[in-house]
Amino acid sequence: MEIIESIEEIRLQDPPEEEFTSTHLTWTKYGTSEHHDDVALIPYDRVDSFIIGECSIAECPTRFHIEKGRKRTTGSLTNYKSDEYLEYRLYWCSFGPENYGEGGEILPSRRYRINTRNRAARPQSMRGCTCHFIVKRLYARPSAALLIYNDRRQHVNKLGFVCHGPLDRDAIGPGAKTVPYICDEIQQQTMALIYLGIPEENILQNHIESVQRYCGSNSKVSMSASEYVRKMGLIIRRSTHELDLDDQVSIRLWVEKNKKSTFIYQDASDTDSFILGVQTEWQLQQMIRFGHHSLMAADSTFGIKKLKYPLCTLLVFDSRRHALPVAWVITRSFARQDVSKWMKALVDRARSIDSSWKINGFMIDDAAAEVDPIREIFCCPVLFSLWRVRRSWLRNIVKRCHNIEVQREMFKRLGQIAYSIWGGVDSVDVMEEFIQDFVDQTSFMQYFKACWVPKIEMWLATMRSLPLASQEACGAIEGYHMKLKLILYDDSHLGSLQRVDWLVHKLNTELHPSFWFDRYADENDSFQTVKADYIASSSWHRALQIPENAVIFDDKDRLFAKVISQKDPSQTHIVWNPGSDFSLCDCSWSLQGNLCKHVIKVNMVCSNNGQDHRPSMSFQSFRSIILSLWQKPMDDSVSLDQSLAWSNQMLDQIQRSVELDNSNGVSNIVKKLPLKWTAKRGRTSIGHPSSMLGLPSHLNRSSRSVAIKKNRKKKRLTVLS
């Protein structure tokens, strides 16, 4: 099409229709070869007819709001071009330009002011629509208006997809134009309920109540919400993990379709290993919320024998100190460069939302894990969690040894190998003595010599060099691991374990909704049964419900402790080797290799009484670190100063954490904080700090006096007019 460079060459169009759209006009390329737009010239008094027509297009009904507007007065310009404006208005579809949907972004211009005039029905309706046009009332011809369309594609987002209305792929049901978008919270809640198998009538009632909080109560909204739930349930039931018969192609299609939930993807090749990092928007929010100035943990190498690629889960500890999955990494490579790659991608994603985001510590559960990338990228200390060692030893003892008394003694002696780190004895000697004493337990010894003897020194060296995590943290990580194992290793899906797309589908459709729903029920104080099960899902919280008088010790040698059941007082559980991280209980949960509530409760009582019981391994690790700082040579003054500063900083953080945990609310802590007086800020314009703040005092006073004089002059002029 020919490009026209003068307004005079464009003919004036006046369609006969009462309300007309862009399809009724003939558009002309106006500008230069480097930059040109589609323009049309119409009478200025027909602008409203054009806007009404554009709003009423059946394929994408909408409204337009004025995003920008400027005016000039007649005679204000002496020299002007033919396309200079008398009035200028930028009209934008009210489903944009921002995107409040999942993974959407809010424009920087919105940080300080939101123009709510002629907006869509609800703020969450904005879907990132790029449809907009400019209306210029010409300065040289005030009776004519120049319409400018940069892109006349109808109502698409940045990716080129229709983003609202009946043609929107994500708008479900015939009432899409009535309720064009369901906010992320309602959508997550409805999907979670469907995935968890809640009856449809209960889901519908809850969904309608949630939608009516935004839209009000009317029959159209209820009908549309009902259709949404029905169609959503149909889509979920028909969904499948196999997007292609080839697993590699299938996962590539999934990544293309779910870019918002993928923080890193590297396809397998001759030089690169397969890496897939999955994190939903909700998980990102929880990582920023609970990970900031707190702890993060890794449940690594899950499914290393059964799955096609092992699964590593990154966890944070929520408000109840439960382990909450905030990212999944699927890869077989534990090389330093690959670990650094996905860790950096994860941290960059969090800091793109909150640039100050930082964790205080990172827990690992594998002695062979790469520690340097964690210290370099997360910039925090690394802690070691014993839960995997303890669970592996206990499960194999119970599985391979059938004498209960021998089980107790073997587990106690294995604990002595770990405790020998601070006992002043050689760990190798303790291990050799253990092997000689239980040489008749051939099944377990074959396992122990094949799996642990070659690498026991590496594990003990890691325990010795890194701070050890507490039993509460170990129990939380173990609780998540058991829930993950229960969901993934369902008998009906064993044939799909070698497909990555099945694993991703399972994580997103069963595990993610389960944790989301637990948090939703707890924070909103709804679904009381779900909330109660969520609170009791941690062995630590279950242990807190046991009173101290329910724990009875053996009066003689304190070789064991009895814990009276709270449900049936006639039943008791026996905990052997009390006060140790390697205590063994006779309950079914403990005999499966888990850290049970009875062991935790007995250890709590032992730590409070402190009689004839050694401290926990995490406390001994903490004490060892403190003593190593205290034993700095006095003549090395710089090192001593650094150690003293670090110790005081750490002590202050510990005191604040203990005070916060023991207090009834944050307000009690805030009241004790010292007041901080700051300089009074000057007046600021919208979103921009005053330029006077950084000036010297004498310049600041002079600038202020000038501003006061100008204000007085304006007031006088106002009175005179």
N, C-alpha and C positions, 0 to 999 in steps of 0.2 A: 504494500500500500504506500502511496506517495506521502511524504512528510511535508506538511504545510508549516511555514515559518511566520505567518502573519494572521492575526485574528480576522482582518477584513476579508480574507479568502474563505472563511467558514460561514456557511449559510445558517440563518435562523430557522429553527424547527419548532412547530407548534402542533403536536399530534391532536387529532380530533377527540380522542378518548377523554372521558372525564378524569380518570386516573390512569397514568401511563407509567411504563417501566423502561429500563435501559434497552429492552428488546424492541421497543417502538421507535427508537432513535437510530440514526445513522451516525456512527462514530468516526472521527477523523484523527489521524496521527498528527499531533501538533508539537513542535519543538525543533530540535536539531537531530542530526544523525547519531550523536553521542547519547542524548537523553530526550525522550519524547513520551507523551502520554496520549491516551484515548480521551478525546474531548468532544463535547457537543454544546451547541448554543441554543438556549431556549429563552422565552420571555421570563422576566423575573417573577411575574405574578403567577407563573405556573410551577414554581419550585415546589410548593407544598403538594401539588398534585403528583409530581414526580416522586417525592419522598413517600407519600401514602401508597403509591403504586409499588415501590420497591419493598415496602413493609408487608405487602399483601400477596407476595408471590407464593403460590400454593406449595411449591417444593421446599421452601425454607422461610416460613413466616417469622417475622422478627420486628423489632423497632430499632430506630437509629437515634443515637444521642450525639450531642455536639461535643466533640473531643477538644476542639480548639476554635476560637473565634476572635476576629479582629475587625475594627472599623476605622474608617477615615471620614473626615468631614469634607463636604464639597468645597473646592477651592483651596484645599490644603497643599496641593501639589501644583507647581508651576510647569515643571517638565515631567512628563510621564510617558510610559510605554502603552501600547494598545491593550495589553493584558493586565495592567495595574488594577487593583481591586478598590472598590469603595467599601464593600463588605466581604469578609472572608470567613467561611465556616467549613470545618472539617467534620463530616458526619461519619460515625463509626457504628457498625452493627453492635447492638447491646449484648451480644454473646462474645464480645471481645473488647479490647485487644488482649486483656489478661486471660489467664487460664487457671481457674480455681479447681479444676479436676485433678485426678491422680497424676502426679508428676508434672503438674502445670507450673507456670512461673508468673510472678507478678512484676509488672514493669517498674523500673526504678522511679519513674515519674509518679508512681502511686504511693511512695513512701510518706508523702506529706499532705496530699490532698486527693480526695476521691470525688469526682463530679457525679452526684447521684441523680441528676435530672435526666429523666427519660431512660433510666436504666432498665434492664430486664427485671422480671418479676422477683428474682432473688439473686443475691451476690454470687452464690455458688452455681448459678446458671451460666456464668461466663466460661466459654470453652476455647478461648484463644482464636476466635474468628478474625480473619484478616480482611474481611469485606469492608471497604470504606470508600468514600468519594468526597470531593471538594466542590463547594459551590462558591463561585466568585461573582459578585455583582460588579460589573465593569465600571471603572471610574469614568472612562470616556463615553460609555453607553449605559447609564443607570437603569434603563428599562430592560436590559439583557443580562442574562446570567450564564456564566461559563461553567459547565459541568466537567469535572476532571476525574477520570477513573484510572488509577495506576494499574489495576488488575481486575478485569471484569469477570473472573471466575467466581461463581456464585458460592459464597459462604463456606470457605474451606479454611483449614488451619495451616500452620507453617509446613506441614508435611504434605499438603495437597489433598487431604481427606475432608469430606463433608463432615462438619463437626456439630451440627444441630439440625433439628427438624426431622421429618419422616424419612429422609434419605440417609440419615446418620446411622452408621452400622452399630454404634453403641447405644442408640436410643431404642429401647425395647418396648413394643406394644403400639397400638394405634393411637394412644394418647400422648405420643412423644412431644407433640407441639404444645400440649397442655402442661405436662411436666417434662421439659426437655432434658433435664439432668438431675440425677439423684446425687447428693453430696457424698463425699468419700466415706464419711462415718456411717451413714445409713446403708450405703452399698456394702461396706465391709461387714456390718452387722447382719444384714440379710443373707449375704453369701455364707457367712460363718454358720448361721442357723441351718441353712439348707445343707451344707456339708456335714454338719453334726447330726443330721437326721431328725431335727425337730419337726413335729407335725405341721403341715402347711397352714392350717387355720390359725395356729399360734404365731407362726411367722408373719402371716398376713396382718393379724391384729397389731402386732408389734411394729410392723413396717408402716402401716397407715398412721399409727400414733406418732411415729417419728417424722413422717412426711408432713403431717398436719401442723407440726410445730413451726414449719417454714411457710406452708401454703395456706394455712387456715383450713377450716372444715367445710367442704362442699362435696357434692356427689361426684363431680367430674374428677377431682383429685383422688377420691377413694377408688373410683373405677379404674383410673390409670394406674394407681398403686397396686391394685389387685391384679391387673394384667401384667404389670412389671414382675411381681413375685411369681406368677404362674409361668411366664416365659423364661425368667431367670432359672427357675427350678428345672424347666425342660432343657435349657441349654446345658446346665451343669450335669444333669443325668445323662445327656447324650455326649458329653465331652469325653475325649480319649487322649491318652498320652502319645499315641502313635500318629504323629503328623506325616510320617513317611515310614515305609518299611525299613529303610536304612536308618539306623539310630543316629549316625553322624549327621545325615541330612535333616532328620527330624529335630534334633536339638538346635541345629542352625536356624531352622524355621521358627522354633520357639523363641530363640534369642531375638530374631528380627521382629517378632510380634510383641515381645515383652522387653523392649529396650529400657523402660523405666525401672524394671526390676532386676536389671543386669548391670553390675558395676564393673565387671571385667569379663572378657571372653577371648580366649586364644585357642584356635582350632589346632588339632594335632597335625604335625608335619614331621619331616625328616629332621628338622633342627629344633622345633618347638614342641613342648609338651602341652597336653590338653589342660586348660584351666577354665573353669566356669564359676563366677562369683554371683550369687543370687542374693538380692536384698530388696524387699518391697519398701514402698514409701513409709508404711507404718513402722517397719523394723528400723529404718533410718531415723525416724523420730524418736524411737525408744533408745537407740544407741546414743543419740545426742543428749537425750534427757537423763538416762540413768548411767551412762558411761562417763559423762563429764565430771572430772575431779573424783572419780570413783575407780572401780576395778573392772577389768575385762578378763575373760577366761576363754580357753580353747578346749573343746572336746574333740581331740584330733584322732585321725586314723580309724574312724568308725567304718566298719564293713570292709576292712582291708582284705579279708579272705573271701567274702561273699559277693560284694558289689564289684561292678566293672571298674569304677574309680572310687577310692576311699572318700569319705565325707568328713570334712572338718567344719565344726560349728563354732562360731564366735558368740560368746554369751556375756551378758551383763547381769547384774543383780538388781532386781526391781525394788519397789518400796517395801516389800515383805522379805527381801533377801532371797527370793527364788531366782533360779537361773532362767534367764529369758533369752531365747535365740534371736540375734539381731543380724546375722549374716551366715550364709552357707557357702563353702568353697569346695568344689568338686575337682580333685586333681590327684594324680599319682606321683607327681613330682614334689620332692621336698628339698630340691636344690635351692641354694641361697638366692640365686637370681630370680627364680620363679616365686619364692616366698616373698621377696622384696617387692616384686611386681604387683601381686594382688593386695598386699598390705598397704602399699602406697596408694593404690587406686581406692581402697576403702577409706583411708584417712583423708584423702583429697576430697572424696564425696562428702564426708562429714563436715570438713572445714569450708566447703563451698556454701554450706548453710550457716555454720557458726565458726567464724575464723579463730575464735579463742578456745575451741573444743580441745580438750586434753584429758588423758586418763592418768591416774596415779600409780597404776600397777597392772601388769599383765601376767596371768597365771598360765603356765604350761603344764601338761600332764605326761609329756614324753621326754625322756632324758636325751634322746637323739635330735630333738627339735632345734632348729636354728635360732639362736638367741640374739645374735648381732643385728639382724634386720629389725627385731622388735625394739631394741634399744636405740637404733638409729632413726627409725620411722616414728614410733610412738613416743620416743624420748621419755621413757619411764623405767622404773626397776622391774625386774622379772622375778616372779615367784614360782615355786614348784608345788604342784598338788599331788598328794600321795594316793588319791582315791583309786587310780588305775592299778598301782602296785598291790595295794591292799586287796582289792576286789579279785585280781587275778590269782593271787596266792590262796585266798580263802576259798574261792570257787573250786580250784583244782584239788585242794586238800579234801573238801567235802565230797568231790566227785571220785577221787582216786583212793581215798582211805575211808573205810567203813566203821572203824572203831572210834566211838565218840571221845573217849579219853585220850586216845592218840591224836585225834584232830585238835583238841584243845592244846595239848602240849606242843605239837608241831607249829601251830599258829603263834603260840607264845614265843617259841624259839626263833621263828622267822622275824618276829618283832624285835628280838634282841640283836639280830644282825643290823637292823636299821638304827636301833638306839645306840649301837656301839660307836656311832659317829662321834657322840659326845661322852662316851664312857671311858675313854682313855685306853681302850684295848684295840687290838688289830681286828678289823672286820673279816679279813681272810681266815684268821684262826677260828673265829666264831662260826663262820660258814662251814669250814672243814669239820669242826666238832659236830655241827648239826647233821652233816651228811653221814658221819660215822655212827651217830647215835640212832639214826633212823634208816639205816642201810637196808633193813628188812622191808621197808615200804617201797618196793621196787617200782610200782606204777608211778608214784609221785616223783621218785628220784630220777627216773628216766626223763620225765617232763622237766624237772628243775634243772638237771644238768644240760639238757638240750636247749632250753629257752632262756635260762637266767644265769647260769654260771659263766658263759662267755661274756656277758655284758653287765654282770652285777657290779663290777668296779665303776663302770660308767654311771650307773644309776646312783650308787652311793656317793660318787664324787659330785654329782649334780645336787643331791640332797645336802651335801656339806657346803657347797659353794653358793647355793641360792636360798633365800628365805622360804620357809615352808608355809603353805596355806593352812588355815584352820579347819577343824572338823565341820563347821557350819558351811564353809565354802565347798569342801569336798562332798558333803551330803547333797548340796544343791546341784552340783555338776552331775553327780551320780544319779540324782532323781531325774534330771533331764535326759541323761543317757538311757535310762530304763524306759522312759516314755517314748523316746525315739525308736528304740529297739522294738517295743511293743507294736508301734504303728507300722514300721517298715517291714518287719519280718512276719507279716501276716501270711498264713499258709496259702491263701488264694492268689498271692502275687509272687510266689517263689520263682515262677518261670520267667519273671520280668526283671530279676535282680541284675542281669547283665546289660540292661538298657539305661542310659542316662536320662532319656526323656521320661521314663517311668519314675525314676527317683525324683526328678524336679517336679513332676506332676503330683507325686505323693506329698512332697514337702509343702507345696503351695495349696493343695486342696484339703489336706487333713491336719498336718502339724501346725501350719501357720494359723488357720482359723481357730484351732483349739486354744493356742496361747492368746490370740487376740480376744477371744470370747472370755477367757479367764480374767484378763486384765479389765475388759469392759464391765463384767459383772462386779468386780471388786471396786472399781473406781466410781461406778454409778449406783452401787448398792442395790443392784437388781439381780434377778435369777439367784435367789438365796442358796439353793441347793448347789449350783455351780460355784458360787463364791465360797461356800463352806468346803467343798471338795478341793478347790484351788488352795485355800489357806492350809488345809491339812495334807497337801501333797508333799510337804517337806518333812523329813525325819526330825529336823531341828525344831520345827514348830510343834510337831506331835510330842516331842520330848518335853517342851515347855508346859504342856498340859498335865504332865505327871507331877504330883506333889512330892516334895522331898521325903515326907514320912512314908512314902510307898517304897522306898529303897532301904533294904535291910542287908547289912554286911555280916559276913561270917565273923563271929566274935574272936576267934582264935588267931588265925593267920591272914585273914582278909583275902583268902584265895578266890573268893567269888562273892557276888552280891545277888540278892533276890529282889525282883521288881514285881510288885503286886499289880495285877491287871485292873484297870479302871472299869472295864465293862463287866468282868466277872471276878469279884474279890477272892473267890476260892482258887483262882488260877494264878500261878506265879511263873516268871521267866528267870532263868539263872544266867548271869553274866560272869564269865570266867576272865581272869586277868584284869580286874577292874582298874581304872585309872590310866590304862594304856591305849594308844591308838590302835593296837592290835588285840582289843578285847573281842571275845566271841560269845554270842548269845545263842540260846537254843530255840529261838523263835524261827518260824519258817522264812521270814524276810532276811534274817541274818544268814541262814544256812544257804541262801541263794547267792551269797557273796556280797550282800549290801550292808550299808551302815544303818543299823536300825535305831529306833528311838530309845530302846532300853540301854544300849551301849552309850549313847550320847548322854542320857540322863544320869547314868551311873558316873560317867566321867565328869559331868557338871558337879555332882555332889562331892566327888573326890577332890576336885580343884578348889571347892569352897572350904572343905575341911582341912585339906593339906596334910593328912596324917598317913605316913608310910606309903605315899604314892608319889611317883615321879611326875614332874610336869609333862604336859603334852609336847609332842615333837615341835609344833609350831612355836610354843613358848620357849623351848630350849634353843631353837634357831634364832629367835628374837634376842634372847639373852646373850647368845654367842656374838651376835653382831654388835650389841651395845658394849660388851666387854672388850671386843677388838678395838673399838674406838677409845675406850677408857685406858687401854694399855699402850697408847702411843708414847714414844719416848719423850721425856720432858724437854730435852735439849733441842728437839726438832720443833721449833716454835711455830713455824708456818703450818706444818701438818697438824699440830695440836690446835691451832686456831681454827683451821678448816673443820676438824672433827668436832670441836666444841660448837661451832655455828650450825653444823648439820644436825648434831644431837639436839640442840635447843629447838630447831625448826621441827624436827620429827616429834619431839616431846610435846610441843604446842599443838601439832595436828592431832596427836593421840588424845590429848586432854579435851580438845574441842569435839572430837568424834565421840568419846565416852560421855561427855556432858550432853551432847545432842541425843544420843541413844537413851540416856537415863531420864531426859526431860519429857514433860507431857506435851510440849509443843514448841515450834520454832520461835514463837513470840517471846517465850521466857528467855531464850538465848539472846534474842535481839535487844531486849531491854537492858541486858548487862553490857552490851558493847559500848565503847566510848564514843561520845559525840565527835563528829568530824565537821568542822566549820569550813565552808568553802566561800570563795568570793562571789558576790552577787553578780549574776550575769546580766549583760545588757539585753535590750530588746532585739529579737531576731526576726528576720523575714521568714517566709514559709519555707521551712526545711533548711535554711542556710544560716549558719552562725554569724553573729554580728562581727563586722570587721574591726570594731573598736576594742574588742576583747584583748587583742594582742598588742595594742599601742602603749607607749609609755604614758605615765599618769598625766603629764602636762599636755600631751597631744590629745589624750582621751578627754580631758576637761574642755579643751578648745573645740573639739569636734562636737561634744555634747551641747556646748553653748550655741554653736551654729545651728544644730538641729532644733533647739528650743526656739531660736529666733524665726526659723522657717515655719515652725508650727504656729507661732503667734501670728505671722503674716497670713497664713492660710485661714486662721480663725477670723481675722479682720476682714479678709476678702469675702468669707462666707456671710458674715453679718451684713456687709455692704450690699451683697447681691440679694 
